[in-house]
Amino acid sequence: MAFLVGFIVFFLVIVLTLVLGGISRIGDKRVEREGRATEGQRPPSDREAHGY
């Protein structure tokens, strides 16, 4: 039983690593294509919005 649980956790870690890595790579390609947002294009952060 412990082997089965360990195998499932191991499998989930590998799958999540591949999925999240793919999402990150897609985001990197989008930034490379579109460029990063400038200060004027970015929405204000919480600190900037509240004036802290």
C-alpha positions as CSV (number, residue, x, y, z in Angstrom):
1,M,0.0,0.0,0.0
2,A,2.8,2.4,0.9
3,F,4.5,1.7,-2.4
4,L,1.3,2.6,-4.3
5,V,0.9,5.9,-2.5
6,G,4.6,6.7,-3.0
7,F,4.3,5.8,-6.7
8,I,1.2,8.0,-7.1
9,V,3.0,11.0,-5.4
10,F,6.1,10.5,-7.5
11,F,4.0,10.4,-10.7
12,L,2.1,13.6,-9.7
13,V,5.4,15.4,-9.0
14,I,6.7,14.5,-12.4
15,V,3.4,15.5,-14.2
16,L,3.2,18.8,-12.3
17,T,6.8,19.6,-13.1
18,L,6.2,19.0,-16.8
19,V,2.9,20.9,-16.9
20,L,4.2,23.9,-14.9
21,G,7.4,24.0,-16.9
22,G,5.4,24.0,-20.1
23,I,3.3,26.9,-18.9
24,S,6.4,28.8,-17.9
25,R,8.0,28.2,-21.3
26,I,4.8,29.5,-23.0
27,G,4.9,32.6,-20.9
28,D,8.6,33.1,-21.7
29,K,7.9,32.9,-25.4
30,R,5.0,35.4,-25.1
31,V,7.2,37.9,-23.3
32,E,9.9,37.4,-25.9
33,R,7.4,38.1,-28.6
34,E,5.5,40.9,-27.1
35,G,8.0,42.5,-24.7
36,R,7.7,43.3,-21.1
37,A,5.2,45.8,-19.9
38,T,6.5,49.3,-19.3
39,E,5.7,51.2,-16.1
40,G,2.9,53.0,-17.8
41,Q,1.3,49.7,-19.0
42,R,1.5,48.0,-15.7
43,P,-1.5,48.2,-13.3
44,P,-0.5,49.8,-10.0
45,S,0.6,47.4,-7.2
46,D,-1.3,47.4,-3.9
47,R,1.3,49.7,-2.4
48,E,1.1,52.2,-5.2
49,A,-2.7,52.0,-5.2
50,H,-3.0,52.8,-1.5
51,G,-0.2,55.3,-1.4
52,Y,2.1,53.6,1.1
